[in-house]
Amino acid sequence: MKCISSLALAVLAVAGMTGGARADRLDMRLNSRMPDLVEGLKKKYMNVGVLRFRVQDGRAKPTFEAPLSGRLAERLETQLILNGGPVESEALGVIHDAGSAALKSGVKAWYSNTADRRKLFESDYRLAWGSKRVEPDAFLTGSVVVSPDRKTTTVTLECFDKANPTRLATLDTFTIPTDRFILRDLGYSFAMSRGAKSQLKKLATKRALTTDEEDIFYLEEVKKQPTQPQKTQTTQPQKTQTTQPQKTQNTQSGGSQARPDNVAGIKVEMLVDGNAVNFKEAGGEGQSAIKWQVNCPDQGKPVAFRMTNTTDRRLAAVLRLNGVSTLNEQKDDPETGAKWIMKPGVVYTIKGFYRFGDDTPQDRGKKSSRRGEGQQPAGQPGGQPAGQPGGQPAGQPKDGTKAKATYQAFKVLVGEDAAKAKEEMGDKAGLIDLDVFEEGGKRADDLQVSPKGLPPSKEKQARLSYVALRSALLKSSKLKTEVAQIRRGNTVVRREVIVPDEQTVETSGVTVVEFPNPTLAGRVTIKVVPTDPQLDPE
């Protein structure tokens, strides 16, 4: 893509949150497999890299272009570091972003071209920490296959090494039920229908709900979506803003297809130089799960996002650009991350990435504080951060706490700047994600492992050393290490394992409000596309 809409990687602040919601099955299964996998790799290799995964969604052809293709490579790299042990001398050498480094050295078709695969081993690569460059001994990759009915997802981990680069060996394979997290990583937009909400509400009156039960309904909503593009949505600039609740418009029977003008009751618009621009449906059947797109704004023009709650109930929203939340640069899953709390009829204009609490830099960005509800003055995001799901953790500021926040305005990047930013952001570059939540009933899920990487503002410092990087990844993902006894046949061995850190608490800023048991109501993904192919860095 020629440009990356905004994202000078600034971030806004809205509420420190640790999640009680269940993590995705894919992360959990990878984490459970990692100790044995890393132990086996260390016996044979010193330095390894991770390349993109092949992704097959149903009956579509396998591709390396799906968002999940690069995201899974990034997550596997993180898992290898987390499970490397407490000291660098005993850790497996992990190459940072091996795919991008290989592309720079001219390797483009390593999967299908034997010569290119051999060429991977002719360069040296930078480790994920420090400044040392190493020669790779092996590369990890694999495949993700979503069944045609989307009920299950099969993941295969593969490896090829310098001694025999043409042989792709299977390290592990497992099948898990497809959940919302996989649908999200594929780029699907969906919304919970009224019928599904009614069924879940009935269940909630009898017992605590699990995300597994909700995921079944999300899968059904995705199946209902039309495969052919519909009419382009036109969004006209608005001269005045209303704070009165409006009736939501369903775009199909049951209201299950999320559109930018109705994501479970929230309307999202991109403002360029103060004017709303058009979102349109992407053409082509079966090409991508991402069905919405918008043309890249011109460089230098101010960009903002306007969210309107068109319902008569309070909603929560997580707005992410390039995979990074507009609240404190969080990479958490939307379920467990900070959220904008939107009262009925309220309109929020988000002008950048906001910071709050201990992460708020004193010399960066513009000061911003909440000044009541409704449309905010220029520079005022006005969103209330969600508090802890299911109640405030020990040490968390009480509901209603206020603090200063700063934001850094969105910026449009083109040419070399865009290419560099895309290299850093990977498959998340150019994606706008909005997840909308309603207040739900009692939850039955436990906190689980979900390592999602580092906020961009902290990554450079963290990568100075192995210990610093591993510690930062653990802290950012709200994880900790424990020594567990694991039985191997008749032998019991002691091994370090990664587990949730339920005591992790972040200080918060702006106004903290409770939003009990957030339940995902709908989501949409929009891709920023180039208007001039000659400016495309690819």
C-alpha positions as CSV (number, residue, x, y, z in Angstrom):
1,M,0.0,0.0,0.0
2,K,1.2,3.4,-0.8
3,C,0.5,5.1,2.5
4,I,-0.2,4.3,6.0
5,S,-3.0,6.4,7.3
6,S,-1.9,8.0,10.5
7,L,0.2,6.3,13.1
8,A,3.1,8.2,14.0
9,L,2.6,5.7,16.7
10,A,1.3,8.0,19.4
11,V,-1.2,6.7,21.7
12,L,-3.9,8.0,23.9
13,A,-4.9,7.3,27.4
14,V,-8.0,6.0,28.7
15,A,-7.9,3.5,31.4
16,G,-5.5,1.0,32.8
17,M,-6.9,-2.5,32.4
18,T,-6.0,-6.1,33.1
19,G,-8.3,-8.6,31.6
20,G,-10.3,-11.4,33.2
21,A,-11.6,-12.5,29.9
22,R,-10.4,-15.6,28.3
23,A,-7.5,-15.5,25.8
24,D,-7.7,-17.0,22.4
25,R,-7.2,-20.7,21.9
26,L,-4.4,-20.3,19.5
27,D,-2.2,-18.4,21.9
28,M,-3.0,-20.9,24.7
29,R,-2.1,-23.9,22.6
30,L,1.1,-22.3,21.3
31,N,2.1,-21.5,24.9
32,S,1.5,-25.1,26.0
33,R,3.6,-26.4,23.1
34,M,6.5,-24.0,23.5
35,P,8.6,-25.6,26.3
36,D,9.0,-28.8,24.4
37,L,9.4,-27.1,21.1
38,V,12.1,-24.7,22.4
39,E,13.9,-27.5,24.2
40,G,14.0,-29.6,20.9
41,L,15.2,-26.6,18.9
42,K,18.1,-25.8,21.3
43,K,19.4,-29.3,21.0
44,K,19.9,-28.9,17.2
45,Y,20.3,-25.1,16.5
46,M,21.7,-21.9,17.9
47,N,19.8,-19.3,15.9
48,V,16.4,-19.5,14.3
49,G,14.1,-17.2,12.5
50,V,10.3,-17.3,11.9
51,L,8.8,-16.7,8.4
52,R,5.2,-16.1,7.4
53,F,2.5,-18.8,7.6
54,R,0.4,-20.0,4.8
55,V,-3.3,-19.3,5.6
56,Q,-6.2,-21.1,4.0
57,D,-9.7,-19.8,4.9
58,G,-12.2,-22.4,4.0
59,R,-12.1,-23.4,0.3
60,A,-10.1,-20.4,-0.7
61,K,-6.6,-20.9,-2.0
62,P,-3.7,-20.8,0.6
63,T,-2.1,-17.4,0.8
64,F,0.7,-15.6,2.5
65,E,-1.2,-12.3,2.3
66,A,-3.8,-12.8,5.0
67,P,-3.3,-10.7,8.1
68,L,-3.0,-13.8,10.2
69,S,0.0,-14.9,8.0
70,G,2.4,-12.3,9.4
71,R,0.7,-11.9,12.8
72,L,1.2,-15.6,13.7
73,A,4.9,-15.3,12.7
74,E,5.2,-12.4,15.1
75,R,3.5,-14.2,17.9
76,L,5.6,-17.3,17.5
77,E,8.8,-15.2,17.6
78,T,7.5,-13.7,20.9
79,Q,6.7,-17.1,22.3
80,L,10.2,-18.4,21.5
81,I,11.7,-15.4,23.4
82,L,9.4,-15.8,26.4
83,N,10.2,-19.5,26.7
84,G,13.9,-19.1,26.2
85,G,14.8,-19.1,29.9
86,P,15.9,-16.4,32.3
87,V,19.5,-15.9,31.0
88,E,20.7,-15.2,27.5
89,S,23.5,-17.8,27.6
90,E,21.0,-20.6,27.8
91,A,18.4,-19.0,25.4
92,L,17.8,-19.9,21.8
93,G,18.9,-17.2,19.5
94,V,15.8,-15.7,17.9
95,I,16.1,-13.5,14.8
96,H,13.9,-10.4,14.7
97,D,11.4,-10.2,11.8
98,A,13.2,-12.7,9.6
99,G,10.7,-12.3,6.8
100,S,11.3,-8.5,6.3
101,A,15.1,-9.0,6.6
102,A,15.0,-11.7,3.9
103,L,12.9,-9.6,1.6
104,K,15.6,-6.8,1.9
105,S,18.2,-9.2,0.8
106,G,16.3,-10.1,-2.3
107,V,14.5,-13.3,-1.2
108,K,10.9,-13.2,-2.3
109,A,9.7,-16.8,-3.2
110,W,11.4,-18.9,-0.5
111,Y,8.4,-21.3,-0.2
112,S,8.2,-22.2,-3.9
113,N,11.7,-21.4,-5.1
114,T,14.5,-23.7,-4.0
115,A,17.2,-21.2,-5.0
116,D,15.6,-18.5,-2.9
117,R,15.2,-20.9,0.1
118,R,18.9,-21.6,0.0
119,K,19.6,-17.9,-0.3
120,L,18.0,-17.4,3.1
121,F,21.0,-18.9,4.7
122,E,23.5,-16.8,2.8
123,S,22.8,-13.6,4.9
124,D,23.3,-12.7,8.5
125,Y,20.4,-11.3,10.6
126,R,19.9,-9.2,13.6
127,L,18.9,-10.9,16.8
128,A,15.6,-9.8,18.4
129,W,17.7,-8.1,21.1
130,G,21.0,-6.1,21.2
131,S,23.0,-5.3,18.0
132,K,24.5,-8.7,17.3
133,R,24.1,-10.2,13.9
134,V,24.0,-14.0,13.4
135,E,23.8,-16.7,10.7
136,P,20.6,-18.7,10.8
137,D,20.7,-22.4,11.4
138,A,17.0,-22.9,10.7
139,F,13.7,-21.2,9.9
140,L,10.3,-21.9,11.3
141,T,7.0,-21.5,9.4
142,G,3.8,-23.4,9.0
143,S,0.2,-23.3,7.9
144,V,-3.2,-22.4,9.2
145,V,-6.2,-24.1,7.7
146,V,-9.8,-23.0,8.6
147,S,-12.3,-25.7,7.8
148,P,-14.9,-24.9,5.1
149,D,-17.6,-24.7,7.8
150,R,-15.2,-22.6,9.9
151,K,-15.8,-24.7,13.0
152,T,-12.2,-25.8,13.4
153,T,-8.8,-24.4,12.7
154,T,-5.7,-26.6,12.2
155,V,-2.2,-25.2,12.8
156,T,0.9,-26.9,11.6
157,L,4.4,-25.8,12.7
158,E,7.2,-26.5,10.2
159,C,11.0,-26.1,10.1
160,F,13.7,-26.3,7.5
161,D,17.4,-25.9,8.2
162,K,20.7,-25.1,6.6
163,A,21.8,-28.7,6.2
164,N,18.7,-29.6,4.2
165,P,16.8,-26.4,3.1
166,T,14.5,-28.2,0.7
167,R,13.0,-30.5,3.4
168,L,10.1,-29.0,5.2
169,A,9.8,-31.0,8.5
170,T,6.6,-30.9,10.6
171,L,7.4,-30.0,14.2
172,D,3.8,-30.1,15.6
173,T,0.2,-29.9,14.5
174,F,-3.0,-29.3,16.4
175,T,-6.6,-28.5,15.7
176,I,-8.7,-26.1,17.8
177,P,-12.3,-24.7,17.6
178,T,-12.3,-21.5,15.5
179,D,-13.0,-18.5,17.8
180,R,-13.5,-14.8,17.6
181,F,-9.8,-14.2,17.8
182,I,-9.1,-16.1,14.7
183,L,-12.0,-14.4,12.9
184,R,-10.5,-11.1,14.0
185,D,-7.0,-12.0,12.8
186,L,-8.5,-13.0,9.4
187,G,-10.1,-9.5,9.2
188,Y,-13.8,-10.5,9.4
189,S,-16.5,-7.9,10.3
190,F,-19.5,-9.1,12.1
191,A,-22.2,-8.2,14.6
192,M,-24.3,-10.2,17.0
193,S,-27.9,-10.5,15.8
194,R,-30.9,-9.8,18.0
195,G,-31.8,-13.4,18.0
196,A,-28.4,-14.5,19.2
197,K,-28.4,-11.8,21.9
198,S,-31.7,-13.0,23.1
199,Q,-30.5,-16.6,23.3
200,L,-27.4,-15.6,25.2
201,K,-29.4,-13.4,27.6
202,K,-31.6,-16.4,28.4
203,L,-28.5,-18.5,29.2
204,A,-27.1,-15.8,31.3
205,T,-30.1,-15.8,33.6
206,K,-29.4,-19.4,34.4
207,R,-25.6,-19.5,34.8
208,A,-22.4,-17.6,34.0
209,L,-21.5,-17.5,30.3
210,T,-18.3,-18.5,28.6
211,T,-16.7,-17.0,25.5
212,D,-16.9,-20.4,23.9
213,E,-20.6,-20.1,23.9
214,E,-20.5,-16.7,22.4
215,D,-18.0,-17.8,19.7
216,I,-20.5,-20.2,18.3
217,F,-22.9,-17.3,17.6
218,Y,-20.1,-15.1,16.0
219,L,-19.2,-18.0,13.6
220,E,-22.9,-18.2,12.6
221,E,-23.0,-14.4,11.9
222,V,-19.9,-14.6,9.7
223,K,-21.5,-17.4,7.7
224,K,-24.5,-15.1,7.0
225,Q,-22.4,-12.5,5.4
226,P,-22.9,-12.0,1.6
227,T,-19.9,-12.9,-0.6
228,Q,-20.6,-10.3,-3.2
229,P,-19.8,-6.6,-2.6
230,Q,-22.9,-4.4,-2.1
231,K,-23.5,-0.8,-2.8
232,T,-20.8,1.7,-1.8
233,Q,-21.6,3.5,1.4
234,T,-21.5,7.2,1.1
235,T,-20.8,9.3,4.2
236,Q,-21.6,12.9,3.8
237,P,-19.9,15.6,5.9
238,Q,-22.0,16.8,8.8
239,K,-22.2,20.4,9.8
240,T,-23.8,19.7,13.2
241,Q,-23.6,16.9,15.6
242,T,-26.5,15.4,17.5
243,T,-26.3,14.0,20.9
244,Q,-29.8,12.4,20.8
245,P,-30.1,8.6,20.5
246,Q,-31.1,7.5,17.0
247,K,-32.5,4.2,15.8
248,T,-29.9,1.8,14.3
249,Q,-30.4,0.7,10.8
250,N,-30.0,-3.0,10.0
251,T,-28.4,-3.7,6.7
252,Q,-29.7,-7.2,6.4
253,S,-32.2,-9.5,8.0
254,G,-31.3,-10.0,11.6
255,G,-28.8,-7.2,11.5
256,S,-25.8,-9.5,11.5
257,Q,-23.5,-7.8,9.0
258,A,-21.4,-5.0,10.6
259,R,-20.9,-1.9,8.4
260,P,-18.9,1.2,9.3
261,D,-22.2,3.2,9.6
262,N,-23.5,0.6,12.1
263,V,-21.0,-1.5,14.1
264,A,-23.4,-2.9,16.7
265,G,-24.8,0.6,17.2
266,I,-21.7,2.7,16.7
267,K,-21.1,4.7,13.5
268,V,-17.5,5.3,12.7
269,E,-16.3,7.9,10.2
270,M,-12.8,9.0,9.0
271,L,-12.4,12.8,8.9
272,V,-9.8,14.2,6.5
273,D,-9.3,18.0,6.9
274,G,-12.6,18.0,8.9
275,N,-14.7,16.3,6.2
276,A,-16.0,12.7,6.3
277,V,-14.7,10.5,3.5
278,N,-16.3,7.4,1.9
279,F,-15.9,3.9,3.1
280,K,-16.6,1.4,0.3
281,E,-17.0,-2.4,0.0
282,A,-14.0,-4.1,-1.5
283,G,-14.5,-5.8,-4.9
284,G,-13.8,-9.4,-5.7
285,E,-15.4,-12.6,-4.3
286,G,-13.4,-14.6,-1.8
287,Q,-10.3,-12.6,-2.1
288,S,-10.1,-11.5,1.5
289,A,-12.1,-11.5,4.7
290,I,-11.6,-7.7,4.8
291,K,-14.6,-6.3,3.0
292,W,-14.3,-2.6,3.7
293,Q,-11.7,-0.1,2.5
294,V,-11.0,3.6,2.2
295,N,-8.7,5.6,0.0
296,C,-5.5,6.9,1.7
297,P,-5.8,10.6,2.6
298,D,-3.4,13.1,1.1
299,Q,-0.2,13.7,2.9
300,G,-0.2,16.6,5.3
301,K,-4.0,16.8,5.8
302,P,-5.2,16.3,9.4
303,V,-6.9,12.9,10.1
304,A,-9.4,12.1,12.8
305,F,-12.0,9.5,13.6
306,R,-15.6,10.3,14.7
307,M,-17.6,7.7,16.6
308,T,-21.3,8.2,17.3
309,N,-23.3,6.0,19.6
310,T,-26.6,5.8,17.7
311,T,-28.4,3.7,20.4
312,D,-30.2,4.3,23.6
313,R,-27.7,2.3,25.7
314,R,-24.2,2.7,26.9
315,L,-21.5,1.0,24.7
316,A,-17.7,0.5,24.8
317,A,-15.4,0.8,21.8
318,V,-11.8,-0.2,21.1
319,L,-10.4,1.7,18.1
320,R,-7.1,0.4,16.7
321,L,-4.9,1.6,13.9
322,N,-2.2,-0.6,12.5
323,G,-2.9,-3.1,15.3
324,V,-2.3,-0.5,18.0
325,S,-5.1,0.8,20.3
326,T,-5.7,4.6,20.4
327,L,-5.5,4.1,24.2
328,N,-2.0,3.8,25.6
329,E,-0.6,2.0,22.6
330,Q,-2.0,-1.2,23.9
331,K,-1.7,-4.4,21.9
332,D,-4.0,-6.4,24.2
333,D,-7.0,-8.2,22.7
334,P,-10.0,-5.7,22.7
335,E,-11.7,-7.9,25.3
336,T,-9.0,-7.1,27.8
337,G,-7.8,-3.7,26.7
338,A,-8.9,-0.2,27.6
339,K,-12.1,1.0,26.0
340,W,-13.9,4.2,25.1
341,I,-17.1,4.3,27.1
342,M,-19.9,6.0,25.1
343,K,-23.2,7.0,26.6
344,P,-26.4,7.0,24.4
345,G,-26.1,9.6,21.6
346,V,-22.6,10.7,22.4
347,V,-20.2,11.7,19.7
348,Y,-16.4,11.4,20.2
349,T,-13.8,12.7,17.8
350,I,-10.5,10.8,18.2
351,K,-7.6,13.0,16.8
352,G,-4.6,10.8,17.7
353,F,-3.1,8.2,20.0
354,Y,-3.6,9.0,23.6
355,R,-1.5,8.4,26.7
356,F,-2.3,8.4,30.3
357,G,-1.1,7.4,33.8
358,D,2.6,6.5,34.3
359,D,3.0,6.2,30.5
360,T,2.2,9.8,29.8
361,P,5.3,11.6,28.6
362,Q,5.7,15.1,29.9
363,D,7.2,16.6,26.7
364,R,5.3,14.9,24.0
365,G,1.8,15.4,22.5
366,K,-1.0,17.8,23.4
367,K,-2.7,17.9,26.8
368,S,-6.1,16.5,26.8
369,S,-8.7,16.0,29.5
370,R,-12.4,15.0,29.5
371,R,-14.8,17.9,29.5
372,G,-18.1,16.3,29.7
373,E,-20.2,14.4,27.2
374,G,-21.2,15.1,23.6
375,Q,-19.1,16.6,20.9
376,Q,-15.7,17.6,22.1
377,P,-13.7,20.7,21.3
378,A,-10.7,20.4,19.0
379,G,-8.1,18.2,20.6
380,Q,-10.5,16.8,23.2
381,P,-11.1,13.0,22.7
382,G,-13.7,13.1,25.5
383,G,-13.9,9.3,25.8
384,Q,-14.2,7.7,29.1
385,P,-11.9,4.7,29.7
386,A,-13.4,1.5,30.8
387,G,-12.5,0.2,34.2
388,Q,-11.5,-3.4,35.0
389,P,-13.8,-6.0,33.4
390,G,-15.8,-7.5,36.2
391,G,-14.7,-5.0,38.9
392,Q,-11.6,-3.0,39.8
393,P,-8.4,-4.9,40.7
394,A,-6.6,-4.2,44.0
395,G,-4.8,-0.9,43.7
396,Q,-6.8,0.3,40.7
397,P,-8.1,3.9,40.9
398,K,-11.7,4.1,41.9
399,D,-14.5,4.7,39.5
400,G,-14.5,8.4,38.5
401,T,-10.8,9.0,39.0
402,K,-9.5,11.8,36.7
403,A,-6.0,12.5,35.5
404,K,-4.1,14.3,32.7
405,A,-3.6,12.7,29.4
406,T,-1.7,13.6,26.2
407,Y,-2.2,12.7,22.6
408,Q,-0.1,12.7,19.4
409,A,-2.0,13.5,16.3
410,F,-2.5,11.0,13.5
411,K,-0.2,11.5,10.5
412,V,-0.4,10.3,6.9
413,L,2.9,8.7,5.7
414,V,3.8,8.2,2.0
415,G,6.7,7.0,0.0
416,E,9.8,5.9,1.9
417,D,8.3,6.9,5.3
418,A,5.3,4.7,4.6
419,A,7.5,1.8,3.5
420,K,9.6,2.1,6.7
421,A,6.5,2.3,8.8
422,K,4.9,-0.7,7.1
423,E,8.2,-2.7,7.7
424,E,7.8,-2.0,11.4
425,M,4.1,-2.7,11.6
426,G,3.9,-5.8,9.3
427,D,0.4,-7.1,8.4
428,K,-1.3,-4.6,10.7
429,A,-0.2,-1.6,8.6
430,G,-3.0,0.2,7.0
431,L,-5.8,-1.5,9.0
432,I,-8.5,0.3,11.0
433,D,-10.2,-2.0,13.5
434,L,-13.3,-1.1,15.6
435,D,-14.6,-3.5,18.2
436,V,-17.8,-2.6,20.1
437,F,-18.9,-4.1,23.4
438,E,-22.1,-4.1,25.4
439,E,-22.4,-4.7,29.2
440,G,-22.8,-8.4,29.8
441,G,-23.8,-10.8,32.5
442,K,-21.7,-12.9,34.8
443,R,-18.6,-14.4,33.2
444,A,-17.2,-17.8,33.8
445,D,-13.9,-17.4,32.1
446,D,-10.5,-17.4,33.7
447,L,-7.5,-15.2,32.9
448,Q,-5.3,-16.9,30.3
449,V,-2.0,-16.4,28.5
450,S,-2.1,-14.0,25.5
451,P,1.3,-12.5,24.5
452,K,0.7,-9.7,22.0
453,G,4.0,-7.8,21.8
454,L,5.2,-4.4,22.9
455,P,3.8,-0.9,22.6
456,P,5.8,0.8,19.8
457,S,7.1,3.6,22.2
458,K,8.7,1.0,24.5
459,E,10.1,-1.5,21.9
460,K,13.4,0.2,21.0
461,Q,14.5,0.5,24.6
462,A,13.4,-3.0,25.5
463,R,15.4,-4.6,22.6
464,L,18.7,-3.4,24.0
465,S,19.2,-6.8,25.8
466,Y,17.7,-10.2,26.1
467,V,16.8,-9.8,29.7
468,A,15.2,-6.4,29.1
469,L,13.2,-7.6,26.1
470,R,11.9,-10.8,27.9
471,S,11.0,-8.8,31.0
472,A,9.2,-6.1,28.9
473,L,7.2,-8.8,27.0
474,L,6.2,-10.5,30.2
475,K,5.1,-7.2,31.8
476,S,3.3,-5.9,28.6
477,S,1.4,-9.2,28.3
478,K,0.6,-9.4,32.0
479,L,2.4,-12.7,32.4
480,K,5.0,-14.1,34.8
481,T,7.2,-17.2,35.0
482,E,6.8,-20.1,37.3
483,V,8.8,-23.3,37.8
484,A,6.5,-26.3,37.4
485,Q,7.1,-30.1,37.8
486,I,6.3,-31.9,34.5
487,R,6.1,-35.7,34.2
488,R,7.9,-37.2,31.2
489,G,7.1,-40.9,31.4
490,N,8.6,-42.1,34.7
491,T,10.6,-39.0,35.1
492,V,9.6,-35.7,36.7
493,V,11.5,-32.6,35.5
494,R,11.4,-29.0,36.7
495,R,10.7,-26.5,34.0
496,E,9.9,-22.8,33.7
497,V,6.5,-22.1,32.3
498,I,4.6,-18.9,31.3
499,V,1.4,-18.2,33.3
500,P,-0.9,-15.2,33.8
501,D,0.1,-12.6,36.3
502,E,-3.2,-11.8,38.0
503,Q,-1.6,-9.2,40.2
504,T,-0.5,-6.9,37.3
505,V,-2.1,-3.5,37.7
506,E,-1.6,-0.4,35.6
507,T,-2.2,3.1,36.8
508,S,-4.8,4.9,34.8
509,G,-5.5,8.4,33.8
510,V,-8.4,10.5,32.5
511,T,-11.7,9.3,33.9
512,V,-12.0,5.7,34.9
513,V,-15.4,4.2,34.7
514,E,-16.6,0.6,35.3
515,F,-18.0,-1.3,32.3
516,P,-19.1,-4.7,33.8
517,N,-18.3,-7.9,31.9
518,P,-17.9,-6.4,28.4
519,T,-19.5,-8.6,25.7
520,L,-18.4,-8.3,22.1
521,A,-21.4,-7.1,20.1
522,G,-19.8,-6.4,16.7
523,R,-16.6,-5.4,14.9
524,V,-15.4,-4.1,11.6
525,T,-12.0,-4.0,9.8
526,I,-11.3,-1.3,7.2
527,K,-8.2,-1.3,5.0
528,V,-6.5,1.9,3.8
529,V,-5.8,1.5,0.1
530,P,-3.6,3.6,-2.2
531,T,-5.1,6.1,-4.6
532,D,-1.9,6.2,-6.8
533,P,-0.2,2.8,-7.3
534,Q,3.1,4.6,-8.2
535,L,3.3,5.8,-4.6
536,D,2.9,2.3,-3.3
537,P,6.1,1.2,-1.5
538,E,5.4,-2.4,-2.4
